[in-house]
């Protein structure tokens, strides 16, 4: 039986000045109550930036240590015929780490608490946040999108709206155009994520998420 996750720990004081990456990593850290540290690390284990509940030194050491199996995986993956890895999940008894490729030379590392009595499961919401954070980090640094990164965004048609800059009227996913019959609400998270709760013509309710910095659209339950 799953147990309640541990309470969120406060963010630890920083040792360095904040950068443009800091608020992006902080948004990821805030999005998950179990998050202990979000680190942006290069292939040599050097921490580019971070947001952490842990002591900054411990967070950086954890990020550097986790890059080692990531680099090994990148080297060995072609022999397995699976293509270039984009994400890796390493789970222990009390903590787990998610690694998400950002560029050929950098990786995002998220360290999380794990309840010993919890049954492991797929976390689609967290995976979406890792994908989003990778896009935002590239955008902040003005790095091009790598060739191995899938182009999985939605095409969304917009209309003018009273009180809002715009509202969706239809979207296209996997080549299928879906009409929006009702917009049930709109809200903004951070200063770059615009969300619309919509109902489709078939009666399905979902959320359309718009990253205003990257102009990337995605759908969520």
Z-matrix of the N, CA and C atoms (Angstrom, degrees):
N
C 1 1.460
C 2 1.524 1 109.51
N 3 1.359 2 117.86 1 134.41
C 4 1.442 3 122.05 2 179.65
C 5 1.517 4 110.71 3 -71.15
N 6 1.314 5 116.68 4 147.20
C 7 1.448 6 122.60 5 178.46
C 8 1.521 7 109.81 6 -111.81
N 9 1.341 8 114.92 7 166.70
C 10 1.450 9 119.78 8 177.46
C 11 1.524 10 109.52 9 -67.86
N 12 1.349 11 117.49 10 138.20
C 13 1.455 12 119.26 11 178.85
C 14 1.519 13 111.57 12 -69.15
N 15 1.329 14 116.01 13 158.52
C 16 1.455 15 120.45 14 177.61
C 17 1.518 16 110.13 15 -63.81
N 18 1.349 17 116.27 16 154.54
C 19 1.454 18 121.09 17 179.39
C 20 1.521 19 109.68 18 -66.02
N 21 1.331 20 115.28 19 151.39
C 22 1.458 21 119.75 20 179.13
C 23 1.529 22 110.17 21 -65.54
N 24 1.308 23 115.30 22 136.53
C 25 1.451 24 120.98 23 173.93
C 26 1.523 25 109.58 24 -86.78
N 27 1.332 26 119.13 25 148.08
C 28 1.464 27 120.68 26 179.65
C 29 1.524 28 111.14 27 -69.65
N 30 1.327 29 115.89 28 159.24
C 31 1.457 30 120.14 29 177.14
C 32 1.523 31 109.40 30 -70.47
N 33 1.316 32 115.74 31 135.02
C 34 1.458 33 121.15 32 179.52
C 35 1.528 34 110.08 33 -76.30
N 36 1.329 35 118.26 34 150.05
C 37 1.472 36 120.85 35 176.06
C 38 1.528 37 110.37 36 -58.43
N 39 1.326 38 115.71 37 142.94
C 40 1.458 39 121.00 38 -178.93
C 41 1.524 40 110.89 39 -84.13
N 42 1.331 41 113.85 40 152.50
C 43 1.459 42 119.98 41 175.59
C 44 1.525 43 111.59 42 -96.35
N 45 1.341 44 117.08 43 -19.86
C 46 1.459 45 121.56 44 -177.62
C 47 1.518 46 110.10 45 -122.07
N 48 1.323 47 115.66 46 166.24
C 49 1.452 48 120.45 47 173.89
C 50 1.534 49 109.31 48 -67.39
N 51 1.320 50 116.36 49 150.29
C 52 1.465 51 120.53 50 177.51
C 53 1.531 52 110.38 51 -70.97
N 54 1.320 53 114.89 52 150.99
C 55 1.462 54 122.19 53 176.29
C 56 1.522 55 108.61 54 -120.49
N 57 1.317 56 115.61 55 -178.47
C 58 1.452 57 119.28 56 175.51
C 59 1.516 58 112.95 57 -63.79
N 60 1.341 59 116.87 58 -23.41
C 61 1.459 60 120.70 59 178.06
C 62 1.532 61 111.91 60 -75.96
N 63 1.329 62 116.98 61 -25.88
C 64 1.461 63 120.23 62 -170.82
C 65 1.514 64 111.87 63 -60.36
N 66 1.321 65 118.05 64 -48.34
C 67 1.465 66 119.24 65 -176.48
C 68 1.519 67 111.85 66 -67.24
N 69 1.343 68 117.09 67 -27.88
C 70 1.462 69 120.10 68 176.95
C 71 1.529 70 109.55 69 -69.14
N 72 1.324 71 116.44 70 -45.35
C 73 1.461 72 120.61 71 177.88
C 74 1.524 73 111.36 72 -66.81
N 75 1.331 74 116.91 73 -35.48
C 76 1.471 75 119.92 74 178.03
C 77 1.525 76 110.64 75 -65.78
N 78 1.322 77 117.84 76 -36.92
C 79 1.467 78 120.38 77 178.06
C 80 1.523 79 110.87 78 -62.74
N 81 1.332 80 117.30 79 -40.75
C 82 1.464 81 120.89 80 176.00
C 83 1.522 82 110.23 81 -64.50
N 84 1.317 83 117.43 82 -46.45
C 85 1.470 84 122.02 83 179.33
C 86 1.530 85 110.63 84 -59.53
N 87 1.342 86 117.73 85 -40.99
C 88 1.462 87 120.80 86 -179.35
C 89 1.521 88 112.20 87 -72.38
N 90 1.322 89 117.50 88 -24.60
C 91 1.466 90 120.65 89 -175.71
C 92 1.522 91 112.94 90 -72.22
N 93 1.331 92 117.60 91 -14.13
C 94 1.461 93 121.84 92 -173.42
C 95 1.523 94 108.83 93 -131.47
N 96 1.334 95 117.30 94 115.46
C 97 1.467 96 121.18 95 -177.96
C 98 1.522 97 112.52 96 -63.51
N 99 1.334 98 117.90 97 -18.89
C 100 1.462 99 120.64 98 -179.05
C 101 1.524 100 112.83 99 -92.50
N 102 1.308 101 117.50 100 -4.11
C 103 1.462 102 120.24 101 -174.55
C 104 1.521 103 111.55 102 -65.64
N 105 1.318 104 115.61 103 134.27
C 106 1.463 105 122.40 104 175.42
C 107 1.525 106 111.04 105 -105.06
N 108 1.324 107 116.65 106 -37.77
C 109 1.460 108 119.99 107 -179.08
C 110 1.521 109 109.63 108 -159.59
N 111 1.321 110 115.12 109 141.63
C 112 1.464 111 122.50 110 171.70
C 113 1.517 112 106.62 111 -121.45
N 114 1.322 113 116.95 112 116.83
C 115 1.467 114 122.35 113 -175.07
C 116 1.523 115 110.11 114 -122.77
N 117 1.318 116 115.21 115 139.89
C 118 1.460 117 121.82 116 173.09
C 119 1.518 118 106.87 117 -107.81
N 120 1.335 119 116.73 118 117.06
C 121 1.461 120 122.21 119 -165.77
C 122 1.526 121 109.46 120 -129.57
N 123 1.351 122 115.93 121 145.73
C 124 1.462 123 118.23 122 174.56
C 125 1.525 124 110.20 123 -91.84
N 126 1.333 125 115.90 124 176.83
C 127 1.465 126 120.71 125 -172.67
C 128 1.520 127 112.91 126 -67.70
N 129 1.332 128 117.03 127 -15.48
C 130 1.465 129 120.55 128 177.14
C 131 1.523 130 112.14 129 -91.55
N 132 1.327 131 117.20 130 1.94
C 133 1.456 132 120.87 131 -179.89
C 134 1.515 133 114.40 132 88.03
N 135 1.334 134 117.15 133 5.19
C 136 1.458 135 120.65 134 179.13
C 137 1.522 136 109.57 135 -78.33
N 138 1.334 137 116.75 136 128.19
C 139 1.458 138 121.12 137 -179.32
C 140 1.526 139 109.84 138 -79.13
N 141 1.329 140 116.79 139 119.99
C 142 1.457 141 122.17 140 178.33
C 143 1.522 142 110.18 141 -79.79
N 144 1.325 143 116.68 142 -42.73
C 145 1.463 144 122.39 143 175.87
C 146 1.516 145 108.06 144 -165.11
N 147 1.347 146 115.72 145 170.87
C 148 1.453 147 119.57 146 -174.58
C 149 1.525 148 109.90 147 -161.52
N 150 1.329 149 115.39 148 164.93
C 151 1.458 150 124.34 149 165.62
C 152 1.515 151 105.19 150 -142.71
N 153 1.330 152 117.59 151 128.97
C 154 1.463 153 118.41 152 -166.41
C 155 1.514 154 113.04 153 -150.32
N 156 1.335 155 115.30 154 145.63
C 157 1.459 156 122.42 155 166.23
C 158 1.519 157 110.56 156 -86.31
N 159 1.323 158 116.46 157 -21.17
C 160 1.453 159 122.17 158 179.75
C 161 1.522 160 110.33 159 -81.87
N 162 1.309 161 115.55 160 166.42
C 163 1.453 162 119.72 161 170.41
C 164 1.529 163 108.47 162 -55.78
N 165 1.336 164 118.95 163 135.31
C 166 1.465 165 120.27 164 -176.79
C 167 1.522 166 113.70 165 -52.84
N 168 1.319 167 117.90 166 -38.72
C 169 1.463 168 119.95 167 179.10
C 170 1.522 169 110.74 168 -62.34
N 171 1.333 170 117.21 169 -44.20
C 172 1.463 171 120.92 170 179.75
C 173 1.526 172 111.24 171 -63.98
N 174 1.330 173 116.49 172 -39.06
C 175 1.465 174 120.06 173 179.22
C 176 1.526 175 110.66 174 -63.81
N 177 1.320 176 116.73 175 -43.76
C 178 1.463 177 120.67 176 -179.01
C 179 1.526 178 111.28 177 -66.71
N 180 1.335 179 116.56 178 -39.95
C 181 1.462 180 120.18 179 178.19
C 182 1.527 181 110.71 180 -64.19
N 183 1.337 182 116.12 181 -41.15
C 184 1.467 183 119.55 182 178.34
C 185 1.519 184 110.95 183 -62.78
N 186 1.334 185 116.58 184 -43.66
C 187 1.459 186 119.82 185 178.35
C 188 1.512 187 111.99 186 -61.38
N 189 1.336 188 116.62 187 -44.12
C 190 1.466 189 120.49 188 179.90
C 191 1.523 190 111.28 189 -63.73
N 192 1.341 191 116.94 190 -41.64
C 193 1.464 192 120.35 191 -178.67
C 194 1.521 193 111.33 192 -65.38
N 195 1.322 194 116.89 193 -37.84
C 196 1.466 195 120.14 194 -177.10
C 197 1.525 196 112.67 195 -75.19
N 198 1.333 197 117.13 196 -18.42
C 199 1.458 198 119.47 197 176.34
C 200 1.531 199 111.20 198 -68.60
N 201 1.319 200 117.28 199 -26.50
C 202 1.470 201 120.74 200 -177.53
C 203 1.529 202 111.25 201 -60.50
N 204 1.353 203 120.40 202 -54.41
C 205 1.471 204 118.20 203 177.81
C 206 1.527 205 112.36 204 -65.36
N 207 1.331 206 116.95 205 -28.29
C 208 1.467 207 119.67 206 178.32
C 209 1.528 208 110.73 207 -64.94
N 210 1.310 209 117.26 208 -46.68
C 211 1.462 210 120.96 209 179.36
C 212 1.523 211 110.53 210 -63.68
N 213 1.339 212 116.53 211 -39.96
C 214 1.459 213 119.61 212 177.42
C 215 1.528 214 111.37 213 -62.39
N 216 1.321 215 115.74 214 -39.93
C 217 1.465 216 119.82 215 178.28
C 218 1.527 217 110.97 216 -63.42
N 219 1.330 218 117.09 217 -42.67
C 220 1.465 219 120.22 218 178.83
C 221 1.529 220 111.29 219 -60.49
N 222 1.317 221 116.50 220 -37.77
C 223 1.463 222 120.16 221 -178.27
C 224 1.520 223 112.12 222 -72.29
N 225 1.325 224 116.91 223 -35.55
C 226 1.458 225 120.89 224 -174.04
C 227 1.532 226 113.82 225 -92.99
N 228 1.344 227 116.27 226 -19.69
C 229 1.468 228 119.34 227 -175.58
C 230 1.523 229 114.16 228 -57.45
N 231 1.347 230 119.83 229 -40.35
C 232 1.476 231 118.22 230 179.74
C 233 1.521 232 113.25 231 -58.56
N 234 1.350 233 117.63 232 -30.86
C 235 1.466 234 119.76 233 178.93
C 236 1.521 235 111.80 234 -70.06
N 237 1.324 236 116.41 235 -22.71
C 238 1.461 237 120.45 236 -179.43
C 239 1.525 238 112.20 237 -87.69
N 240 1.325 239 116.49 238 -9.93
C 241 1.455 240 120.61 239 177.05
C 242 1.511 241 114.71 240 74.81
N 243 1.326 242 116.98 241 18.20
C 244 1.462 243 119.42 242 -177.32
C 245 1.506 244 115.06 243 -97.66
N 246 1.336 245 117.53 244 3.22
C 247 1.455 246 119.57 245 -177.29
C 248 1.519 247 111.34 246 80.84
N 249 1.323 248 115.68 247 -175.27
C 250 1.458 249 120.05 248 -176.65
C 251 1.526 250 110.53 249 -78.55
N 252 1.320 251 119.54 250 126.43
C 253 1.473 252 121.13 251 178.42
C 254 1.525 253 111.03 252 -67.08
N 255 1.321 254 115.97 253 145.10
C 256 1.462 255 121.02 254 174.90
C 257 1.519 256 111.22 255 -115.51
N 258 1.336 257 117.66 256 -22.89
C 259 1.450 258 120.05 257 -176.68
C 260 1.524 259 110.25 258 -146.99
N 261 1.336 260 115.29 259 144.87
C 262 1.459 261 121.75 260 178.44
C 263 1.522 262 108.06 261 -139.31
N 264 1.338 263 116.20 262 136.23
C 265 1.460 264 121.63 263 176.94
C 266 1.526 265 108.27 264 -119.27
N 267 1.326 266 116.05 265 124.84
C 268 1.465 267 122.29 266 179.07
C 269 1.519 268 107.01 267 -118.61
N 270 1.329 269 116.92 268 120.46
C 271 1.459 270 120.87 269 -173.83
C 272 1.520 271 111.66 270 -118.09
N 273 1.341 272 115.88 271 129.86
C 274 1.447 273 122.11 272 174.02
C 275 1.514 274 110.33 273 -113.62
N 276 1.314 275 115.95 274 -171.02
C 277 1.458 276 120.22 275 -176.72
C 278 1.526 277 112.10 276 -68.39
N 279 1.328 278 117.26 277 -37.09
C 280 1.467 279 120.64 278 -175.35
C 281 1.521 280 113.95 279 -121.23
N 282 1.309 281 117.33 280 -15.30
C 283 1.457 282 120.26 281 179.15
C 284 1.525 283 110.02 282 -140.55
N 285 1.305 284 114.88 283 155.88
C 286 1.455 285 120.15 284 173.41
C 287 1.518 286 108.74 285 -137.87
N 288 1.324 287 115.11 286 159.73
C 289 1.460 288 121.43 287 178.78
C 290 1.511 289 109.34 288 -129.09
N 291 1.326 290 115.60 289 138.36
C 292 1.462 291 122.99 290 172.28
C 293 1.521 292 106.73 291 -113.42
N 294 1.325 293 116.77 292 128.87
C 295 1.455 294 122.03 293 176.82
C 296 1.519 295 108.52 294 -115.84
N 297 1.334 296 116.10 295 130.77
C 298 1.464 297 121.46 296 -178.43
C 299 1.527 298 109.28 297 -129.60
N 300 1.337 299 116.58 298 121.33
C 301 1.462 300 120.79 299 179.37
C 302 1.526 301 109.94 300 -61.93
N 303 1.318 302 116.32 301 138.34
C 304 1.463 303 122.31 302 175.15
C 305 1.525 304 110.02 303 -109.47
N 306 1.322 305 116.37 304 -52.62
C 307 1.460 306 122.83 305 173.14
C 308 1.525 307 107.92 306 -133.28
N 309 1.323 308 117.19 307 -175.73
C 310 1.466 309 119.97 308 177.96
C 311 1.524 310 111.78 309 -63.84
N 312 1.327 311 117.55 310 -24.40
C 313 1.457 312 120.94 311 -173.78
C 314 1.524 313 114.00 312 -115.72
N 315 1.320 314 118.88 313 0.50
C 316 1.468 315 120.28 314 -177.35
C 317 1.526 316 110.41 315 -135.50
N 318 1.345 317 114.61 316 154.86
C 319 1.461 318 120.37 317 -177.39
C 320 1.527 319 109.27 318 -143.94
N 321 1.306 320 115.76 319 145.86
C 322 1.455 321 123.61 320 174.69
C 323 1.522 322 108.65 321 -93.90
N 324 1.336 323 117.14 322 131.87
C 325 1.464 324 122.15 323 -179.94
C 326 1.516 325 108.75 324 -121.14
N 327 1.331 326 117.25 325 124.84
C 328 1.460 327 122.44 326 175.61
C 329 1.519 328 108.37 327 -117.04
N 330 1.329 329 116.48 328 119.30
C 331 1.460 330 122.66 329 177.91
C 332 1.518 331 108.22 330 -101.77
N 333 1.364 332 117.21 331 130.48
C 334 1.461 333 122.34 332 -173.66
C 335 1.525 334 111.56 333 -130.48
N 336 1.327 335 115.10 334 154.84
C 337 1.454 336 121.03 335 170.91
C 338 1.533 337 109.87 336 -74.75
N 339 1.319 338 116.58 337 149.46
C 340 1.457 339 122.76 338 175.76
C 341 1.522 340 108.00 339 -131.23
N 342 1.321 341 116.97 340 132.85
C 343 1.458 342 120.88 341 174.92
C 344 1.531 343 108.46 342 -81.03
N 345 1.344 344 118.54 343 129.32
C 346 1.473 345 119.88 344 -177.75
C 347 1.518 346 113.79 345 -57.81
N 348 1.336 347 118.45 346 -27.37
C 349 1.454 348 120.31 347 -178.66
C 350 1.508 349 114.21 348 -92.17
N 351 1.324 350 117.40 349 7.22
C 352 1.458 351 121.14 350 -175.12
C 353 1.523 352 111.77 351 -83.99
N 354 1.316 353 116.07 352 140.24
C 355 1.453 354 121.42 353 173.65
C 356 1.525 355 109.11 354 -85.35
N 357 1.336 356 119.53 355 122.91
C 358 1.467 357 121.06 356 -179.81
C 359 1.521 358 111.32 357 -58.35
N 360 1.314 359 116.18 358 141.48
C 361 1.456 360 120.80 359 179.85
C 362 1.518 361 109.22 360 -148.36
N 363 1.308 362 115.74 361 164.68
C 364 1.460 363 121.19 362 176.61
C 365 1.527 364 108.42 363 -77.32
N 366 1.326 365 116.86 364 132.62
C 367 1.459 366 122.05 365 -178.74
C 368 1.525 367 108.27 366 -113.64
N 369 1.331 368 116.73 367 89.80
C 370 1.460 369 120.66 368 -177.19
C 371 1.521 370 111.73 369 -65.49
N 372 1.334 371 116.53 370 -35.65
C 373 1.461 372 118.99 371 -178.77
C 374 1.526 373 110.58 372 -64.49
N 375 1.329 374 117.00 373 -43.84
C 376 1.456 375 120.35 374 179.28
C 377 1.520 376 110.60 375 -65.07
N 378 1.321 377 117.50 376 -40.46
C 379 1.467 378 120.77 377 178.47
C 380 1.523 379 110.52 378 -60.52
N 381 1.344 380 117.66 379 -39.67
C 382 1.468 381 120.65 380 177.47
C 383 1.521 382 110.69 381 -64.27
N 384 1.337 383 116.87 382 -39.71
C 385 1.461 384 119.91 383 179.11
C 386 1.531 385 110.86 384 -65.77
N 387 1.315 386 118.25 385 -38.30
C 388 1.456 387 120.67 386 177.65
C 389 1.523 388 110.88 387 -65.77
N 390 1.332 389 117.05 388 -42.83
C 391 1.460 390 120.45 389 176.11
C 392 1.527 391 110.29 390 -59.13
N 393 1.331 392 115.91 391 -46.05
C 394 1.465 393 121.70 392 -178.85
C 395 1.529 394 110.82 393 -61.89
N 396 1.333 395 116.62 394 -43.86
C 397 1.458 396 120.09 395 -178.44
C 398 1.522 397 111.06 396 -64.45
N 399 1.323 398 117.40 397 -38.99
C 400 1.464 399 120.61 398 176.92
C 401 1.528 400 110.65 399 -60.30
N 402 1.335 401 117.38 400 -44.05
C 403 1.473 402 120.46 401 178.23
C 404 1.523 403 111.08 402 -61.32
N 405 1.335 404 116.35 403 -44.76
C 406 1.460 405 120.38 404 -177.17
C 407 1.529 406 111.90 405 -67.39
N 408 1.316 407 117.72 406 -37.57
C 409 1.466 408 120.69 407 176.79
C 410 1.526 409 110.52 408 -63.34
N 411 1.331 410 116.77 409 -43.15
C 412 1.470 411 119.27 410 177.29
C 413 1.519 412 110.77 411 -63.53
N 414 1.331 413 116.11 412 -41.78
C 415 1.466 414 119.92 413 -179.82
C 416 1.523 415 110.67 414 -62.42
N 417 1.326 416 117.31 415 -42.86
C 418 1.465 417 121.11 416 -179.43
C 419 1.530 418 111.00 417 -61.38
N 420 1.330 419 116.33 418 -39.35
C 421 1.467 420 121.05 419 -178.48
C 422 1.524 421 112.67 420 -88.15
N 423 1.348 422 116.87 421 -5.43
C 424 1.468 423 122.67 422 -178.26
C 425 1.520 424 112.10 423 60.55
N 426 1.334 425 114.59 424 37.77
C 427 1.447 426 119.75 425 175.16
C 428 1.524 427 109.86 426 -89.39
N 429 1.322 428 118.16 427 145.09
C 430 1.463 429 120.41 428 178.14
C 431 1.521 430 112.00 429 -69.16
N 432 1.316 431 115.87 430 158.77
C 433 1.462 432 120.63 431 177.42
C 434 1.527 433 108.48 432 -73.45
N 435 1.328 434 119.11 433 126.31
C 436 1.477 435 120.67 434 -179.66
C 437 1.524 436 111.55 435 -63.21
N 438 1.305 437 115.60 436 154.51
C 439 1.462 438 120.11 437 -178.54
C 440 1.525 439 112.03 438 -65.76
N 441 1.358 440 117.67 439 -24.78
C 442 1.465 441 120.43 440 -178.35
C 443 1.530 442 112.50 441 -83.64
N 444 1.313 443 117.54 442 -6.41
C 445 1.464 444 120.28 443 -178.81
C 446 1.525 445 109.78 444 -81.66
N 447 1.340 446 118.57 445 123.20
C 448 1.473 447 119.59 446 -178.82
C 449 1.522 448 111.46 447 -68.15
N 450 1.312 449 116.05 448 146.30
C 451 1.467 450 121.84 449 176.02
C 452 1.529 451 106.97 450 -95.31
N 453 1.333 452 116.09 451 87.02
C 454 1.460 453 120.65 452 -169.55
C 455 1.523 454 113.73 453 -111.73
N 456 1.315 455 117.98 454 17.09
C 457 1.454 456 120.08 455 -179.11
C 458 1.522 457 113.01 456 -75.84
N 459 1.315 458 116.11 457 161.23
C 460 1.461 459 122.16 458 175.96
C 461 1.525 460 110.30 459 -86.54
N 462 1.299 461 115.66 460 155.14
C 463 1.465 462 121.81 461 167.03
C 464 1.523 463 106.72 462 -100.38
N 465 1.328 464 116.86 463 120.30
C 466 1.459 465 121.61 464 -174.05
C 467 1.525 466 109.78 465 -118.63
N 468 1.325 467 115.37 466 131.48
C 469 1.466 468 121.42 467 175.07
C 470 1.522 469 108.74 468 -94.86
N 471 1.332 470 116.17 469 134.47
C 472 1.456 471 121.36 470 -174.88
C 473 1.527 472 111.59 471 -116.52
N 474 1.310 473 114.79 472 156.99
C 475 1.465 474 123.08 473 173.96
C 476 1.523 475 108.11 474 -130.92
N 477 1.317 476 116.19 475 164.28
C 478 1.453 477 119.43 476 174.22
C 479 1.523 478 109.09 477 -71.25
N 480 1.349 479 116.20 478 153.70
C 481 1.464 480 120.69 479 -176.39
C 482 1.522 481 109.40 480 -143.83
N 483 1.313 482 116.33 481 144.82
C 484 1.459 483 121.95 482 178.79
C 485 1.533 484 108.88 483 -75.25
N 486 1.317 485 117.27 484 121.26
C 487 1.454 486 122.06 485 178.28
C 488 1.517 487 114.91 486 86.69
N 489 1.335 488 117.93 487 -12.06
C 490 1.458 489 122.38 488 178.35
C 491 1.520 490 108.54 489 -124.64
N 492 1.326 491 117.80 490 157.02
C 493 1.469 492 118.73 491 176.47
C 494 1.522 493 112.76 492 -62.80
N 495 1.332 494 116.81 493 -32.70
C 496 1.461 495 122.20 494 -178.04
C 497 1.518 496 108.37 495 -170.11
N 498 1.329 497 115.62 496 175.44
C 499 1.463 498 121.73 497 175.59
C 500 1.527 499 107.93 498 -152.28
N 501 1.338 500 118.14 499 148.80
C 502 1.466 501 120.37 500 -179.24
C 503 1.519 502 112.37 501 -74.02
N 504 1.309 503 115.78 502 142.84
C 505 1.463 504 121.55 503 176.25
C 506 1.529 505 111.03 504 -116.15
N 507 1.333 506 116.66 505 -22.17
C 508 1.471 507 121.81 506 177.52
C 509 1.522 508 108.11 507 -167.08
N 510 1.342 509 115.69 508 159.72
C 511 1.463 510 120.00 509 174.27
C 512 1.519 511 109.10 510 -145.15
N 513 1.326 512 114.99 511 156.63
C 514 1.458 513 121.47 512 -179.12
C 515 1.517 514 109.00 513 -118.37
N 516 1.334 515 115.79 514 126.71
C 517 1.459 516 121.73 515 -179.96
C 518 1.514 517 108.79 516 -135.04
N 519 1.339 518 115.88 517 125.31
C 520 1.476 519 122.17 518 -178.39
C 521 1.530 520 110.76 519 54.17
N 522 1.333 521 115.18 520 39.10
C 523 1.456 522 120.04 521 176.60
C 524 1.515 523 115.13 522 79.69
N 525 1.331 524 118.44 523 2.26
C 526 1.473 525 122.10 524 -178.89
C 527 1.527 526 108.67 525 -108.14
N 528 1.322 527 116.30 526 126.22
C 529 1.463 528 121.20 527 179.05
C 530 1.530 529 109.24 528 -88.60
N 531 1.329 530 116.02 529 128.56
C 532 1.456 531 122.27 530 -177.54
C 533 1.526 532 108.94 531 -118.39
N 534 1.310 533 117.20 532 127.28
C 535 1.464 534 121.70 533 179.63
C 536 1.519 535 110.53 534 -84.28
N 537 1.330 536 116.12 535 141.36
C 538 1.457 537 122.57 536 174.87
C 539 1.524 538 107.98 537 -98.28
N 540 1.336 539 116.31 538 119.18
C 541 1.462 540 119.63 539 -178.74
C 542 1.523 541 111.85 540 -88.76
N 543 1.360 542 117.06 541 -33.13
C 544 1.462 543 120.57 542 -178.51
C 545 1.518 544 109.92 543 -144.21
N 546 1.327 545 115.67 544 140.80
C 547 1.460 546 121.65 545 169.89
C 548 1.527 547 106.48 546 -103.22
N 549 1.321 548 116.48 547 112.38
C 550 1.460 549 121.97 548 -171.85
C 551 1.526 550 112.85 549 -85.97
N 552 1.316 551 117.06 550 -20.55
C 553 1.453 552 119.44 551 179.95
C 554 1.507 553 111.55 552 178.13
N 555 1.323 554 115.79 553 163.57
C 556 1.464 555 122.63 554 178.15
C 557 1.524 556 108.55 555 -141.12
N 558 1.324 557 116.68 556 140.06
C 559 1.458 558 121.31 557 174.21
C 560 1.522 559 109.09 558 -150.69
N 561 1.324 560 115.48 559 164.48
C 562 1.462 561 121.94 560 -178.20
C 563 1.518 562 108.71 561 -123.51
N 564 1.333 563 116.75 562 129.48
C 565 1.455 564 123.08 563 174.51
C 566 1.524 565 108.08 564 -110.78
N 567 1.331 566 115.83 565 141.34
C 568 1.461 567 121.16 566 -171.21
C 569 1.538 568 107.11 567 55.92
N 570 1.314 569 118.06 568 -144.16
C 571 1.461 570 119.65 569 174.91
C 572 1.523 571 110.92 570 -123.10
N 573 1.342 572 115.42 571 17.25
C 574 1.451 573 118.66 572 -175.37
C 575 1.525 574 113.24 573 -140.22
N 576 1.332 575 118.29 574 1.88
C 577 1.465 576 120.71 575 -178.68
C 578 1.523 577 109.58 576 -119.34
N 579 1.314 578 115.69 577 108.75
C 580 1.462 579 123.35 578 -179.95
C 581 1.529 580 108.16 579 -101.80
N 582 1.332 581 117.23 580 127.10
C 583 1.464 582 121.32 581 -175.10
C 584 1.525 583 110.69 582 -120.65
N 585 1.318 584 115.82 583 136.60
C 586 1.459 585 122.59 584 175.00
C 587 1.528 586 108.88 585 -121.84
N 588 1.323 587 116.84 586 125.40
C 589 1.460 588 120.76 587 171.46
C 590 1.515 589 107.00 588 -90.83
N 591 1.339 590 116.69 589 120.77
C 592 1.462 591 120.57 590 -172.79
C 593 1.524 592 110.93 591 -128.56
N 594 1.326 593 114.80 592 160.86
C 595 1.467 594 122.59 593 170.98
C 596 1.523 595 107.00 594 -119.85
N 597 1.331 596 116.67 595 129.49
C 598 1.458 597 120.53 596 -179.54
C 599 1.527 598 110.55 597 -82.35
N 600 1.325 599 115.28 598 170.49
C 601 1.460 600 120.49 599 178.88
C 602 1.521 601 111.80 600 -62.77
N 603 1.350 602 116.80 601 -22.34
C 604 1.472 603 120.94 602 178.14
C 605 1.522 604 111.93 603 -88.48
N 606 1.338 605 117.96 604 0.80
C 607 1.457 606 121.19 605 177.51
C 608 1.516 607 115.52 606 91.66
N 609 1.340 608 118.39 607 4.47
C 610 1.460 609 121.46 608 179.54
C 611 1.531 610 109.86 609 -82.27
N 612 1.338 611 117.01 610 133.35
C 613 1.456 612 121.41 611 175.82
C 614 1.526 613 109.77 612 -101.99
N 615 1.319 614 116.27 613 134.50
C 616 1.460 615 122.00 614 178.77
C 617 1.522 616 109.27 615 -155.80
N 618 1.336 617 115.28 616 173.50
C 619 1.454 618 121.31 617 178.80
C 620 1.522 619 109.53 618 -112.73
N 621 1.322 620 116.02 619 130.20
C 622 1.462 621 122.03 620 172.68
C 623 1.519 622 107.68 621 -98.78
N 624 1.336 623 116.29 622 122.28
C 625 1.459 624 122.15 623 -176.31
C 626 1.529 625 109.53 624 -108.26
N 627 1.331 626 115.60 625 126.45
C 628 1.460 627 121.73 626 -177.57
C 629 1.523 628 109.90 627 -117.36
N 630 1.343 629 115.97 628 114.64
C 631 1.459 630 120.54 629 173.74
C 632 1.527 631 107.59 630 -82.67
N 633 1.312 632 116.46 631 105.44
C 634 1.464 633 119.31 632 -173.30
C 635 1.524 634 112.33 633 -67.68
N 636 1.343 635 117.95 634 -28.05
C 637 1.468 636 119.61 635 178.50
C 638 1.520 637 111.66 636 -67.67
N 639 1.319 638 116.40 637 -42.68
C 640 1.465 639 121.04 638 -174.82
C 641 1.526 640 112.67 639 -101.43
N 642 1.324 641 117.54 640 -8.76
C 643 1.464 642 124.25 641 -175.17
C 644 1.533 643 111.18 642 58.73
N 645 1.306 644 116.08 643 35.74
C 646 1.473 645 122.19 644 179.14
C 647 1.519 646 108.89 645 -98.83
N 648 1.342 647 115.87 646 131.62
C 649 1.472 648 122.25 647 177.44
C 650 1.523 649 109.64 648 -110.62
N 651 1.328 650 116.04 649 142.91
C 652 1.464 651 121.77 650 175.86
C 653 1.521 652 108.55 651 -146.96
N 654 1.323 653 116.22 652 161.63
C 655 1.467 654 121.01 653 177.92
C 656 1.520 655 109.23 654 -111.35
N 657 1.331 656 116.15 655 150.10
C 658 1.466 657 122.72 656 178.34
C 659 1.516 658 107.75 657 -142.07
N 660 1.343 659 117.27 658 152.99
C 661 1.483 660 119.82 659 179.06
C 662 1.507 661 112.04 660 -59.76
